[in-house]
Amino acid sequence: MKVEVLQETLTRGLSIIHPAIQSRNVLQVLGNVLVATDEGRLRLSATDLELGITAWIGAKIEEEGTTTVPYKTFSELVGTMPDPKVSLNLNTDNQLLTIRSGSSTNDVKCIDAQEFPPLPVPDFSDAVFLNVVDFREMVQQVAFAASSDEARPVLMGVLLRVENEKIIMAAADGFRLSVRNAVLSTPVVNPINVIIPSKALSNLARISASSEEPIQMVLPKGRGQVVFRVKDAELTSQLIDGSFPDYQQIIPRSFKSRTLVPTAALLKACKQAEIFAREGTNVVRLDIRTSGELTPAVVEISAQSEGTGKNETLVEATVDGTPLLIAFNVKYLREVLEVIKTPNVAIETSAPNAPGVIRPVGDENFLHVIMPMHLG
C-alpha cells in the first residue's frame, strides 16, 4: 500500500470511526483501525463487535493494499503532522507502516488485515430511505431517555417501528418515556419492529450531521443487525434481542390540568433549580397556580438543599384546569426541555403521584412522559 492523503481529511475520517474502537483490550486488533484502498479512495473501519463504523475518504492511491493500525498511535501521530500532506507506505513483509509528513518519518507496527473481524457487505437495493433532518431530530428527542443500566438491556435501546409510511421511535428507562413520530417519503413493503442501541443511533446522528442526503437503512436477513449508510460512511449495529415494553400503556389517557409555559423560560428556571437540587435528591417542585381576580396564572419552580440553599422562580403560564403541586427529577425535566423546538410547551398533569406528559405546543409528533417524585 502506498497512499498520499491530506492530514485534515485523515483526521476527519478517524474521528468518524472513533466510537467503534474497542476500549477494553479483549482483542488487540479491535483497538486498531482497518486501513484499505477501495476503488480510488481510502477506507477506514473500526468495530467493537457490537458497533462497526466505516468511513471513505479521498486519497491519492499509488499502490493498493490493506492493514490494521493501532488507532491511538495513528490518530495522535496524524494530529501532530508538520505538513498538510501525509504519505502512508506499508511493508507487507513485516506489517510496518511508514507514515511521513514533511520532515517527520514514523514506523508503526501493524496487524495483518486478515485478523480484523469482517464487516457485512449489505445489499441496499431494498433499503428504507430516511429523511436525514427528521431522523436526526427523532434521535435527539428520543435517545436521551434510554436507560444506561446494563441489567436491563432492552431499555438501553430505542424501539424503531416502521409501517407503511409511518416511523416511530420510543425510548424509556423506567422513569421517563420519549416517543417521536415521522412520515417517510416512500412507504415500506414489510413492517419493521426492532430495538437499536441508543449509542448506535446517537453516533449515526453525529456522523450524518454534515449530510443532506437521505439515510439508507437495511436489516440483513438472519444477522441480527441493522446497517445504515450515509454519505461516505456506513454504520453497522447489533440489534437488541427482547420485547420492548408496551409504551402505550404508560401514556396517560386524560389529565386534569393543562399548563402552557414558554419553553425557554421554563428551561432557564429548571437550570437554576438544578444548581440547588443536584446536591440532594434532584427534586424540583412545580406549583401550578390558576389565575385569580388580581393574579395571573403562574408556575413556581423551586428546589432546595441543606448545603446550598433555596431557589424559587415564577414563570407566567396559561392554566386550564385545577391547581396542583407536583415534583419531578429536575435533570429529566431539563433534558426534555432542551430537545423541544417550539416556543411553548404544555404540561399535562392529574395528581401529585401520577405521571406528567410534556408536549411541544403545535407539534403533535412528540410527547414525553415523566414520572413524579415524592414531595417529602
C-alpha positions, 0 to 999 in steps of 0.5 A: 500500500502506498497512499498520499492523503491530506492530514485534515481529511485523515483526521476527519475520517478517524474521528468518524470511526472513533466510537467503534474502537474497542476500549477494553483490550479483549482483542488487540486488533479491535483497538486498531483501525482497518486501513484499505484502498477501495476503488480510488479512495481510502477506507477506514473501519473500526468495530467493537463487535457490537458497533462497526463504523466505516468511513471513505475518504479521498486519497491519492492511491499509488499502490493498493493494499490493506492493514490494521493500525493501532488507532491511538498511535495513528490518530495522535501521530496524524494530529501532530503532522508538520505538513498538510500532506501525509504519505502512508507506505506499508511493508507487507513483509513485516506489517510496518507502516511508514507514515511521513509528513514533511520532515517527520518519518514514523514506523508503526507496527501493524496487524495483518488485515486478515485478523480484523473481524469482517464487516457485512457487505449489505445489499441496499437495493431494498433499503428504507430511505430516511429523511436525514433532518427528521431522523436526526431530530427523532434521535435527539428527542428520543435517545436521551431517555434510554436507560444506561443500566446494563441489567436491563438491556432492552431499555438501553435501546430505542424501539424503531417501528416502521409501517407503511409510511409511518416511523416511530421511535420510543425510548424509556428507562423506567422513569421517563418515556420519549416517543417521536413520530415521522412520515417517510417519503416512500412507504415500506413493503414489510413492517419493521419492529426492532430495538437499536442501541441508543449509542448506535443511533446517537453516533449515526446522528453525529456522523450524518450531521454534515449530510443532506442526503437521505439515510439508507437503512437495511436489516440483513436477513438472519444477522441480527443487525441493522446497517445504515449508510450515509454519505461516505460512511456506513454504520453497522449495529447489533440489534437488541434481542427482547420485547420492548415494553408496551409504551402505550400503556404508560401514556396517560389517557386524560389529565386534569390540568393543562399548563402552557409555559414558554419553553425557554423560560421554563428551561432557564428556571429548571437550570437554576433549580438544578444548581440547588437540587443536584446536591440532594435528591434532584427534586424540583417542585412545580406549583401550578397556580390558576389565575385569580381576580388580581393574579395571573396564572403562574408556575413556581419552580423551586428546589432546595438543599441543606448545603446550598440553599433555596431557589424559587422562580415564577414563570407566567403560564396559561392554566386550564384546569385545577391547581396542583403541586407536583415534583419531578427529577429536575435533570429529566425535566431539563433534558426534555426541555432542551430537545423541544423546538417550539416556543411553548410547551404544555404540561399535562398533569392529574395528581401529585403521584401520577405521571406528567406528559410534556408536549411541544405546543403545535407539534403533535409528533412528540410527547414525553412522559415523566414520572413524579417524585415524592414531595417529602 
